[in-house]
Amino acid sequence: MWQDAFTAFALYLVIEGMIPFIGPNRFRQAVAQIAKLSDNHLRATGLTVMIAGLVLLFIVR
């Protein structure tokens, strides 16, 4: 179980690292746009992403 969790976390880090590596200017612009969003909008987006991840995890597992 822990091996799966660490594997998933490692893949997350690889994917997150690819984004600024491939397009640092676009990444910087995206972060600037995210910083302008309201707290409620960020929370709603975070909730949506978490639910999508849980649904995908349920489908895969």
trRosetta pair geometry for C-beta under 8 A, 3 or more apart (Angstrom, degrees):
i j d omega theta_ij theta_ji phi_ij phi_ji
1 4 5.9 -55 -157 32 32 110
1 5 6.6 28 150 -16 65 106
2 5 5.4 -54 -148 37 39 113
2 6 6.2 34 155 -15 70 105
3 6 5.9 -56 -146 41 30 107
3 7 6.2 35 153 -22 64 108
4 7 5.6 -54 -145 36 30 114
4 8 6.3 31 155 -19 64 105
5 8 5.8 -53 -149 36 30 110
5 9 6.4 27 153 -16 63 107
6 9 5.6 -53 -144 39 34 112
6 10 6.2 38 154 -23 66 105
7 10 5.7 -53 -147 35 29 112
7 11 6.5 28 155 -16 63 105
8 11 5.8 -56 -150 37 31 110
8 12 6.4 37 150 -23 64 105
9 12 5.4 -50 -150 33 34 117
9 13 6.5 35 152 -19 65 102
10 13 5.7 -53 -151 34 33 111
10 14 6.5 34 151 -20 65 103
11 14 5.6 -50 -147 34 35 113
11 15 6.3 31 156 -15 67 105
12 15 6.0 -59 -148 39 29 107
12 16 6.1 24 157 -14 66 112
13 16 5.8 -56 -139 43 29 109
13 17 6.0 29 159 -20 64 111
14 17 5.9 -61 -148 38 25 110
14 18 6.6 33 153 -30 62 103
15 18 5.7 -49 -152 23 32 115
15 19 7.4 40 153 -29 60 96
16 19 6.2 -44 -162 14 36 114
17 20 7.1 -64 -161 44 39 92
17 21 6.0 36 151 -20 71 121
18 21 5.5 -70 -144 44 31 114
18 22 5.7 23 166 -18 73 112
19 22 6.5 -60 -143 35 19 101
19 23 7.1 -51 179 49 54 87
19 27 5.5 121 139 -99 91 118
20 23 7.4 -94 -137 72 25 51
20 24 5.3 48 -174 -105 73 69
20 27 4.2 166 -101 151 70 178
21 24 7.4 19 -110 -59 10 86
23 26 3.9 -6 145 35 125 115
23 27 5.7 143 98 -24 77 87
24 27 5.5 -54 -143 37 31 115
24 28 6.3 35 157 -22 66 104
25 28 5.7 -52 -149 34 31 111
25 29 6.5 30 152 -17 64 105
26 29 5.6 -52 -148 38 35 112
26 30 6.2 37 152 -22 66 105
27 30 5.7 -54 -148 35 30 112
27 31 6.4 30 154 -18 64 105
28 31 5.9 -54 -149 35 30 110
28 32 6.5 32 151 -20 63 105
29 32 5.6 -54 -150 35 32 113
29 33 6.5 32 152 -18 65 104
30 33 5.7 -54 -150 36 33 111
30 34 6.3 34 152 -20 66 105
31 34 5.6 -51 -146 36 33 113
31 35 6.4 40 152 -25 64 103
32 35 5.7 -50 -151 30 31 115
32 36 7.1 31 151 -21 60 104
33 36 5.8 -57 -160 29 36 113
33 37 7.5 47 145 -35 63 95
34 37 5.8 -41 -162 8 43 116
34 42 7.4 83 -173 -102 87 106
37 41 4.4 -118 -179 87 107 127
37 42 5.3 129 108 -55 122 87
37 45 7.7 -2 161 -3 161 140
38 41 4.6 95 57 6 81 103
38 42 7.0 -147 94 -4 43 86
39 42 5.7 -58 -150 38 32 111
39 43 6.2 32 154 -20 67 106
40 43 5.6 -52 -146 36 32 112
40 44 6.3 32 155 -19 65 106
41 44 5.8 -53 -147 37 30 111
41 45 6.3 30 153 -18 64 107
42 45 5.7 -55 -147 38 31 111
42 46 6.2 32 154 -19 65 107
43 46 5.6 -55 -146 38 30 112
43 47 6.2 31 155 -19 65 106
44 47 5.7 -52 -146 37 30 112
44 48 6.3 32 154 -20 63 106
45 48 5.7 -54 -148 36 31 113
45 49 6.4 29 155 -17 65 106
46 49 5.8 -56 -147 37 30 109
46 50 6.3 31 155 -19 65 107
47 50 5.7 -55 -146 37 30 111
47 51 6.3 28 156 -17 65 106
48 51 5.9 -56 -147 37 29 109
48 52 6.3 29 154 -18 64 107
49 52 5.7 -53 -146 37 31 112
49 53 6.3 33 154 -20 64 106
50 53 5.7 -56 -150 37 30 112
50 54 6.4 29 154 -18 65 106
51 54 5.7 -53 -147 37 32 111
51 55 6.3 33 154 -18 65 105
52 55 5.8 -54 -147 37 31 110
52 56 6.3 30 154 -17 65 108
53 56 5.7 -55 -145 39 30 110
53 57 6.1 32 155 -20 65 108
54 57 5.5 -53 -144 38 31 113
54 58 6.3 35 154 -22 64 104
55 58 5.6 -52 -149 34 31 114
55 59 6.4 30 153 -18 64 105
56 59 5.7 -54 -148 36 33 111
56 60 6.2 26 156 -15 67 109
57 60 5.9 -57 -141 41 29 107
57 61 5.8 4 167 3 67 114
58 61 6.5 -65 -132 51 21 92
